[in-house]
């Protein structure tokens, strides 16, 4: 367990993602590691809070807060002007930035 009184999860601006700090998962050796859980909420009928879409390790100490930037940014474009979706996990028409 984590000795913090509060945890501050956050939704993305469009509601597609839900990030939960102070998550715990087991690594390959069975040791518990702290991090932020990422849940895909784009399909509201199939949200599974038992299985996160992603996990961002936070190091030795747990994270306690997540905050999204209130601005949506244009996606990266290659030299031909086409949108670069090959480097993203989720296929979105914009970029979003968050801080942990």
Phi and psi restraints in degrees (value plus and minus 20) as a CYANA .aco file:
   2 UNK   PHI    -131.3   -91.3
   2 UNK   PSI     111.1   151.1
   3 UNK   PHI    -103.3   -63.3
   3 UNK   PSI      22.7    62.7
   4 UNK   PHI    -127.8   -87.8
   4 UNK   PSI     127.0   167.0
   5 UNK   PHI    -101.5   -61.5
   5 UNK   PSI     -50.7   -10.7
   6 UNK   PHI    -150.4  -110.4
   6 UNK   PSI     135.7   175.7
   7 UNK   PHI    -157.2  -117.2
   7 UNK   PSI     118.5   158.5
   8 UNK   PHI    -139.3   -99.3
   8 UNK   PSI      70.9   110.9
   9 UNK   PHI     -95.5   -55.5
   9 UNK   PSI     149.0   189.0
  10 UNK   PHI    -170.0  -130.0
  10 UNK   PSI     126.4   166.4
  11 UNK   PHI    -116.6   -76.6
  11 UNK   PSI     129.0   169.0
  12 UNK   PHI     -90.3   -50.3
  12 UNK   PSI     147.5   187.5
  13 UNK   PHI     -78.7   -38.7
  13 UNK   PSI     -58.3   -18.3
  14 UNK   PHI    -113.6   -73.6
  14 UNK   PSI     -20.7    19.3
  15 UNK   PHI      61.9   101.9
  15 UNK   PSI     -10.5    29.5
  16 UNK   PHI     -94.6   -54.6
  16 UNK   PSI     -46.2    -6.2
  17 UNK   PHI    -148.9  -108.9
  17 UNK   PSI     128.5   168.5
  18 UNK   PHI    -150.3  -110.3
  18 UNK   PSI      97.4   137.4
  19 UNK   PHI    -127.1   -87.1
  19 UNK   PSI     110.1   150.1
  20 UNK   PHI    -140.8  -100.8
  20 UNK   PSI      94.0   134.0
  21 UNK   PHI     -96.3   -56.3
  21 UNK   PSI     150.7   190.7
  22 UNK   PHI      42.5    82.5
  22 UNK   PSI      11.8    51.8
  23 UNK   PHI     -98.5   -58.5
  23 UNK   PSI     133.6   173.6
  24 UNK   PHI    -145.6  -105.6
  24 UNK   PSI     114.9   154.9
  25 UNK   PHI    -158.6  -118.6
  25 UNK   PSI     142.4   182.4
  26 UNK   PHI    -116.6   -76.6
  26 UNK   PSI     116.4   156.4
  27 UNK   PHI    -104.6   -64.6
  27 UNK   PSI    -190.7  -150.7
  28 UNK   PHI     -81.9   -41.9
  28 UNK   PSI     -48.8    -8.8
  29 UNK   PHI    -108.0   -68.0
  29 UNK   PSI     -20.4    19.6
  30 UNK   PHI      66.5   106.5
  30 UNK   PSI     -16.4    23.6
  31 UNK   PHI    -102.6   -62.6
  31 UNK   PSI     123.2   163.2
  32 UNK   PHI     -96.9   -56.9
  32 UNK   PSI     113.5   153.5
  33 UNK   PHI    -144.0  -104.0
  33 UNK   PSI     127.8   167.8
  34 UNK   PHI    -113.8   -73.8
  34 UNK   PSI     133.1   173.1
  35 UNK   PHI     159.8   199.8
  35 UNK   PSI    -192.5  -152.5
  36 UNK   PHI    -128.8   -88.8
  36 UNK   PSI     109.3   149.3
  37 UNK   PHI    -108.9   -68.9
  37 UNK   PSI     117.5   157.5
  38 UNK   PHI    -134.1   -94.1
  38 UNK   PSI     104.5   144.5
  39 UNK   PHI    -134.7   -94.7
  39 UNK   PSI     115.4   155.4
  40 UNK   PHI    -107.5   -67.5
  40 UNK   PSI      95.0   135.0
  41 UNK   PHI    -130.5   -90.5
  41 UNK   PSI      -2.4    37.6
  42 UNK   PHI     -86.8   -46.8
  42 UNK   PSI     -51.8   -11.8
  43 UNK   PHI    -129.5   -89.5
  43 UNK   PSI      78.9   118.9
  44 UNK   PHI     -81.3   -41.3
  44 UNK   PSI     -44.9    -4.9
  45 UNK   PHI     -98.6   -58.6
  45 UNK   PSI     -37.3     2.7
  46 UNK   PHI    -142.1  -102.1
  46 UNK   PSI      10.8    50.8
  47 UNK   PHI     -94.4   -54.4
  47 UNK   PSI     107.0   147.0
  48 UNK   PHI    -140.1  -100.1
  48 UNK   PSI      82.9   122.9
  49 UNK   PHI    -100.6   -60.6
  49 UNK   PSI     -21.8    18.2
  50 UNK   PHI    -106.7   -66.7
  50 UNK   PSI     -42.8    -2.8
  51 UNK   PHI    -149.9  -109.9
  51 UNK   PSI      82.7   122.7
  52 UNK   PHI     -91.2   -51.2
  52 UNK   PSI     135.3   175.3
  53 UNK   PHI     -98.9   -58.9
  53 UNK   PSI     -43.2    -3.2
  54 UNK   PHI    -177.8  -137.8
  54 UNK   PSI     143.9   183.9
  55 UNK   PHI    -164.7  -124.7
  55 UNK   PSI     104.0   144.0
  56 UNK   PHI    -129.9   -89.9
  56 UNK   PSI      91.5   131.5
  57 UNK   PHI     -84.0   -44.0
  57 UNK   PSI     124.4   164.4
  58 UNK   PHI    -132.5   -92.5
  58 UNK   PSI     -15.4    24.6
  59 UNK   PHI      74.3   114.3
  59 UNK   PSI    -169.5  -129.5
  60 UNK   PHI     -95.2   -55.2
  60 UNK   PSI     -49.2    -9.2
  61 UNK   PHI    -128.9   -88.9
  61 UNK   PSI     128.1   168.1
  62 UNK   PHI     -94.3   -54.3
  62 UNK   PSI     130.8   170.8
  63 UNK   PHI    -103.1   -63.1
  63 UNK   PSI     132.0   172.0
  64 UNK   PHI    -142.9  -102.9
  64 UNK   PSI     -33.1     6.9
  65 UNK   PHI    -166.5  -126.5
  65 UNK   PSI     128.0   168.0
  66 UNK   PHI    -152.0  -112.0
  66 UNK   PSI     121.7   161.7
  67 UNK   PHI    -163.8  -123.8
  67 UNK   PSI     111.1   151.1
  68 UNK   PHI    -110.8   -70.8
  68 UNK   PSI     124.8   164.8
  69 UNK   PHI     -89.8   -49.8
  69 UNK   PSI     116.5   156.5
  70 UNK   PHI     -97.3   -57.3
  70 UNK   PSI      -9.8    30.2
  71 UNK   PHI    -137.0   -97.0
  71 UNK   PSI     114.4   154.4
  72 UNK   PHI    -113.8   -73.8
  72 UNK   PSI     115.5   155.5
  73 UNK   PHI    -128.1   -88.1
  73 UNK   PSI     137.0   177.0
  74 UNK   PHI     -88.0   -48.0
  74 UNK   PSI     127.4   167.4
  75 UNK   PHI     -91.0   -51.0
  75 UNK   PSI     140.9   180.9
  76 UNK   PHI     -85.4   -45.4
  76 UNK   PSI     123.6   163.6
  77 UNK   PHI    -141.7  -101.7
  77 UNK   PSI     125.2   165.2
  78 UNK   PHI    -101.6   -61.6
  78 UNK   PSI    -194.7  -154.7
  79 UNK   PHI     -86.1   -46.1
  79 UNK   PSI     -41.2    -1.2
  80 UNK   PHI    -109.1   -69.1
  80 UNK   PSI     -21.7    18.3
  81 UNK   PHI      69.4   109.4
  81 UNK   PSI     -15.8    24.2
  82 UNK   PHI    -106.3   -66.3
  82 UNK   PSI     130.4   170.4
  83 UNK   PHI     -91.5   -51.5
  83 UNK   PSI     113.2   153.2
  84 UNK   PHI    -109.1   -69.1
  84 UNK   PSI      78.8   118.8
  85 UNK   PHI    -121.1   -81.1
  85 UNK   PSI     -23.6    16.4
  86 UNK   PHI     -91.1   -51.1
  86 UNK   PSI     -41.3    -1.3
  87 UNK   PHI    -119.9   -79.9
  87 UNK   PSI     -13.3    26.7
  88 UNK   PHI    -130.4   -90.4
  88 UNK   PSI     132.9   172.9
  89 UNK   PHI    -101.7   -61.7
  89 UNK   PSI     -62.1   -22.1
  90 UNK   PHI    -128.1   -88.1
  90 UNK   PSI     116.4   156.4
  91 UNK   PHI    -105.3   -65.3
  91 UNK   PSI      73.4   113.4
  92 UNK   PHI    -139.6   -99.6
  92 UNK   PSI     130.7   170.7
  93 UNK   PHI    -102.1   -62.1
  93 UNK   PSI      -8.5    31.5
  94 UNK   PHI    -172.4  -132.4
  94 UNK   PSI     151.2   191.2
  95 UNK   PHI    -131.7   -91.7
  95 UNK   PSI     125.0   165.0
  96 UNK   PHI    -147.1  -107.1
  96 UNK   PSI     126.6   166.6
  97 UNK   PHI    -141.3  -101.3
  97 UNK   PSI     119.5   159.5
  98 UNK   PHI    -157.5  -117.5
  98 UNK   PSI     138.0   178.0
  99 UNK   PHI    -139.7   -99.7
  99 UNK   PSI     122.0   162.0
